[in-house]
Amino acid sequence: MRICLVTTFPPSHGGLSEYGFHIARELQSNSFVHLTILADEISVDAPELEDFSVVRCWSPDRPATMVRLLAKLRELNPDVVWFNLLFSTFGTNPLNAFAGLSTPVLTRLTGRYTHVTLHHLMDTMDLKDLGVRFPIAYRLAGAVATRMLLLANSVSVLMPRYQRILSERYGGQNVHVRAHGILAHSPKYPDFSRRGNPEHRILAFGKWGTYKRLELMIAAFRRISDRLPNVKLVIAGSNHPQAAGYVESVEKKYSSHPGIEFTGYVEEDQVENLFQSASVMVMPYSSSTGCSGVAHLACAYGVPVVCANLEDFRQMADEEDLAIEFYRPGDPEHLAERLIRLLQSPEDLRAMALQNFSAALSMTMPIVVRKYLRHFELQRHLNTRRHLSVVSKLPDWLPSRSLFLRAITRRSNDWIDRSVVFLPSQRVEALRNGHGSHSGNLYSAGAVGDRTRAASTEQESGEPDRKRGTSQSLSSASELRPSRGRGTQRQG
């Protein structure tokens, strides 16, 4: 299967570049997928990541982005074009962003299967909090752009609420709910020996500015440090694309405080050390723009989460069974109280860490990407069968009938012989034939009939079957899932 992934991609620091990297890494590990990444151009002279085929053919806020993407897709001729998108992916200028968001439907018109993973909706954003000057105009333009995106062959969103909005307000019939994923191949068991030893580290991680601001977190930390001497605030991450210089200005103001550390942008190989040493992670947001990648990253390392009591985050905790403490938005005193209570309760910290680690086991990136591939493959087979049904109605005496049949089935048979998805029924045989990693991960598949039946549930329901909690056999399974019900949402 030839896939073109349109996304921002490291070493670019654009929005969703880290998410694009983790999708690409899982696709690249599948020997039956030929992946080309159509990425954003970067201004610095930095080497590309090894083992990836990256074509940097577009830039945010460039009017020619749409034309350049379509030209490159025509040259590569992929089976699937996968767009990893925010509404601001193609620029902050409204006209350039709108033109870029028309690329998926234009790609579909060229006959290529087009899929969009949409990380947020304009309908749910607090545009005033994001600093938008003309919110009504943006809202109208966002509604038109949303309808354009729904003209792709299929669209994935990361929260059930978004699927309902697209279905009820826009009449979307091709929308699926997918898990966000933990931005890791597999979760890491929390290293409790490093937490609170010798100090508790409160982690604030993200791209700062606009609705993600640090003043509230620092105000809360001052109250905490007055009562708990062995506490440190670690502020990690860089500026939000729309808030250049913000982190530097905050660092300059508070650099003299002995309990506050600024790390700057965190490279991929340093993320594990940062999270494993954190006792708790805080998301001091004034609003939300969708499912939080930072919260899922915390789950990958079994870190408790404290965040503002916002609707998206409440639903995320409930749907994915995450252990999250909520505080009143904009209230530093209440945030300080929640953190002090947690840091003084090792039992609660441990229980929350294990619950988040447990939830992460069913949201690994291999699981997430495999569901996408299963959907792409099913759609390919369904399209082939649809074409065959049309040709089969042609009269037998038509000389070109057999030519049509051979043309339609030639590429379909190639997919059947080189399927990209494994099902449990093929695991033993595949391992016997050497198709797998040392950990038993499988990267190809068996009979098409079994795959089609297994995928039919997702096709009919519009969302993948999710398993809460541990999906693997664990020796400490009884410890991993504290008895807290669905989604620890303590609001105080």
N, C-alpha and C positions, 0 to 999 in steps of 0.2 A: 504494500500500500504506500503510495507516494503522498506525503502530507507536507503542506506548506503552513507553517505556524507564523502568523503575523502578530508580532508582539514587541514591546520594548525588551531589551536583552542586555545583560552585563557585557562589558564594563559600563554600559549606560546605567545611570541612576534614575531613569524615568519611572513613573508610576507603573507598577506591576512587573518591573524587570526581574525581581527575585521570583515572583510567581511564574513568569515565563521560563526562567531557568529551570525550575523544578519540573514543569511540564515537559520541557525539551529533554531533560535528563532521562526521564522515564521513557519517552518515545524513542530516544536514541538507544536505550538498552534493549529494545525489541529488534531482533535481527531481521524481522519481516516488515519493518517500517523503514522507508527511506525518507528521512526528515531534512527539510530545508527551512531555515529560520529566516524570515524576511523581517529584519530588525531595523530599529531607528539608527540614524547616523549619529556619530559622536564627534565632538570637536577636539578632544584630546587624542594624542597618538598613543593608544593603548593596544596591547596585543589581544587578539580574540582568544576565547577559551578553547582549549584543546578538544579535539574530537567532535566538534560541532561544525556543520556546514552553515555558515552565517553569510547572508547577503544583506548588506546595509543599503537599502534602496529608498528610504523615505525619512522625512524629518518632520517633527511637529511644527505646526504653523507655517508650512510651506504649501503654497497653492497647488504645486505639481505632484503632491503626494499620491493622490488618487490615480493619476495618469501613470506614474512610475510603478506603482504597485500592479496595476492591471497589465502593463507591458511585461513586467517580470513574470507574472503568473501565466501569461500567454506563452512565454519562452519556456517555462518549467513544466507546464501542463500537468499539474498534480491531480490526484484522485480526490483529495479533500483539502479544502482551504479552511484553516481554523484561526479565527480572530479572537485574541485575548484582549478585551476592551474595557476601558472606562469611557465616559463621555468626553473626557479631556485627553484621551490618548493621542489624538491627532492635532492637538493644539488648544490653547486657551483663547485664541481669536475665534469668535463665533462662526464666521464664514469658513475659515479653514477647518475647524473642527467638524462642521456640518458636512463639508465636502468629503472629508476623510471617512465619516460615518456612512456615507453612501456607497463606499467601496464594497461591502458585503453583498448588497443587492445587485450591483453591477457585475460582480464576480459570478453570482448565480446566473445572471442572464447570459454569460458566456458558456454555460453548460456544466460548470464545475460544482460539485457538492460543497456547500458553504455552511459552516457552523460558527456561531458566535457565543462565546462565554462572556456574559455581561455581569460585571461585578457590582454594579449599583444601578439605581433608577433615579431619574431626575424628579420623579413624583414624590420620593421620600426624603429628598435633601432639604435641609434648611439653608436656602440660598443666601439669606441675609447673614447667617452665621459664617458662611463661606466667603463673604466679602463681595458678592455679586452686586453690581451697581443697578442693573435693570432686571430684577427678578421676574417680573411678569413676562417680559420679552423672552428671557431665557427659558421660562417654563413652557411657553408656546413652542419655541424652537425645539425644546427637548421632547415635547409630545410628537412633533413631526419626525424627529430623528428616531424616536422609539418605534414608530410605525415603519420606518424604513428598515430598521434592524430586524423587525419581525418578518420582513420579506425574505430573509435568509432561509435556507432549507430547514434549519433548526436552530434554536436558541436555548442556552442553559443559563439559569440563574442559581444563586447560591442559598436562597432562602425561600421557603414555601410562600411567605407573604408576597414576595415579588412575583411569583407565578400567578397568584390570585389577582394581583393588580393588572398584569399583562393580559390575563384572560378576561377579566370583567370590564376593564376600561378600554382595552384595545382589541379585544376579540382574538387574542393570540391563541392559536391551536397547536402550535409546534414548539411549545415551551416546556422544558424539562427542569427539574430541580436536581442539582448535583451537590455532593459534598465539597466543601472548600478544600479540604486536605490540610495536613499539618506541615507542609513545606519540608518534608524529610522522607527518605526512603523507609525509615522505620523509627519509632520513638525510642528515646533513651531513658532507661530507668533513672529516676531522680537520685542524685548523689547527696544523700542527707548529711554525710560527714562534712560537706563543705558549706552547709547552710547554717548561719548563726555561729560560725567558727572561723575567726574569733568574733565576727560581727554580723549582724543581719544586714543584707544588702537589698534595698528596695530598688527595683529596676523600672525605669521609664524608657521605653524603646519605640522608635518610630521615626517618621518624617514630620518635623515639627513646624508649626505655624498654622495660620487660618484657624480651623476648629480644634486643632491639637496644640494646645499651648501649655507652657511649663510654669507659669506664674502660680496657678492654683496648687500644683504639686509641690512647689518650693514653699509656699505659705503653709501647707499642711506639714511638710517635713520639719519646718522650724518648731512647730508645736510638738511633733514627735520627739525630736532631739532634746527638747527640754525635759522630757519624762523618761526617755530611754537612751542611755549614753552610748550603747554599743550598736548604733544604727548608722548606715551610710546610704546616701541617695546616689545612684548611678544613672546618669542621663546619657543614653546611647542613641545614635542616629544623626541624620543630617537634616538640612532644611527641606521643607515642603517646596515643590516646584514653584508655587505661587508666593513664597515667603522667603526670598533670598536674604541672607544675612541675619535671619532671626536667631538661630542657635548661637551664633557668634556674639550677638548683642546680649543675650541672656548670660552666656559664659563670662563675658567681660564684667557684668554687673555682680555676679555671685562667685567669681573665681577665688575670692579670699575666704570663702566659707570652708572650713576644714572637712565638713561632712558631705560635701557635694563634689562628685567627680563627673567630668564630661569626657566621653570617649571618642566623639565624632562618629563618622561612618564606620560601621562594623563589617569587615570582610566576611565572606561565607565561612572560611575556616576558623573564624574566631567566635562564631555565634554560639556553639555548644558550650565553650568555657564561660561565656557571659551568662547564659541562662542557668547552667548547672550551679553557679555560685550565688544565684539570686534566691532569697527566701520568699519573695513575693513580687509580682509584676503589677504595675498600676497603669491604667489607661485613663488619663485625666482629660477626656474629651468633652467639649460642650455640645456636640451633636455627632451623628454618625452618618456615614455614606455607604453602609452595607455591612456585609459579613467581615469580621475583623481577621486579617491575616496574622496580626501580632498575637491575638488571643490563641490562635491555632498553633503558632510557633511556641508559645508558652506550654501548651499541652504536650508538644513533642518532647519536652524535657521535664514534664511533670512539675510545673511551677504554678502555684495558686495565683488567681487573678482577682484584682479589685478594679472595678470600673464604674463609670457613671451609669445611673439608672435610666437607660434609654431603651426605647422599644425594640430596636434591632438587636441589642445585646441581650435583652431578656429572652427574646425568641430564640436567639442562637444558643443560649444556655439550656433552654428547655428542649429544643429539638436535638441537640447533640450531647445532652447529659453532662454539661461542663460544670465544674465547681467554681462559682463566681460570687464574690461579695459585691454588693451594690451600695453606692453612696449617693446622696442627693446631688444632682448636677450643680456645679458652681458653688458648692459649700465646702471650703477647705477644712473647717472644724469637724464636720461629719466625716470627711475622708480621713482625717487624722485619728478620729475615734475608732473607725473600722480597722485601720492599720495597727494601732496600738493593741487593740483587743486580739487581733490575729497573732502579732509578734509575741504576745505574752502567753499564747496557747500553742505549744509545740504539737499537741494532739490534733488540733484543727488544721494546722499547717500541713501535717503529714497526711491527714485524711483527704484534704483538698488536692494535694499533690498526687496522691495515688489515684484519685477519681479522674483527674485530668489525664494522667498517663493511660489509664484504662480506656477512656474515651478515645484517645489518640490511636489506639491499636486498630480501630475500625475505620480510621480516616487517613491511612498512609497514602502517599502519592501513587505507588503502584496500583492500589485498589481504585483510586479515583480515576487514573488515566485508563485503566483496563475497562472501566465502564464506558468511557468515551469511545474507545476503540470498538467495543462490542456494538455500540449504537451505530458507528460509522459502517461497520461491516454488515449489520442487519439492513441498513438502508440501501446499501449497494445491492444486496441480494433481492430486496423487495423491488427495486427499480428494474433489475434484470428480469424478474418474473413479470412485471407489468409490461415491459416491452415484448416479452415472449408471448404474452397473451394476445397482444395486438397482432403480431405476425402470424400466430397460429390461426387467426380468423381469415387470413388470405386464402384464396382458392389454391388447391394443390397444383393446378395446371400452370400457375404463374411461374415463369422461368426463374425469376429473381428471388423466389421465396426461400430457397435453401441458402442463398448468399446472405440474405438478411439474418437468418438464423445463425449462420456461422459468425457473422460480424458481431452479433449481440453476445453470443456465448463465449467467444474467444477470450475476452478479458475476464469475464465472470469465472471461467474455469481456472484461470490463473490465480484469482483470489481464493478459490476453493482449495487449491493445492498449497497455497502459502498463507494460510489464515493467521491472524495476528492475536487471537484470543484463545486462552486455555480455559477449559471447564474442568471441574473436579473429576469427572469420569475419565479424562485423559491424563491425569497427573501421573499415575503409576507407569503407564506405557511411555509417557514422555520422558520421565526420569530414567526409565530403562534404556531409552534411546539417546540419552545424554542431553536432552533439551532442558537445561535448567542451570541455576546457579548453585553454589554450595549450600545455600540456605533453603533450597527447594523452590525458589521462585521460577515460574515457567513463562516462556515467551512465545509459544506458538500454540496451535490448537488441533483438534481432531475433526470429527464429522460435522458437516454443515448443518445437518438436521438437528443434532443436539444443540448446536449453538443457537440456531434460530428459535428453538423452543425455549431455551434459557433466556434469550433476550426478549421474548414476546411479552413478558410481564412488564418490563420497562417501557416497551413501545406502547402498550395499552394504557398504562397508568400515568405516563408522562413524567415519572420520577423513578430513580433507582431504588431497589430494596435496600434499606439501611438496617444495620444491626447495631443495637445499642450495646455499649460495653465491650467486653473482650470478645474477639472473634477467633482467638487462638487458645490452645490448651496451655495453661500456665500453672506452674507449680505453686504459685502464691495467689491463685485466683480469688480465694476467699478474702485475702487482704486487699487486693487491688480495688474492689468495688465496695466502698463503705455504704452502709445502709442509710442513704439520704434521699432516695426517690429520684425523680426525673429532673435533673438540673438543680444544683444547689443555688438558690436565688435568695440569699439573705439580705434583706433591705434595711433592717433595723427600724 
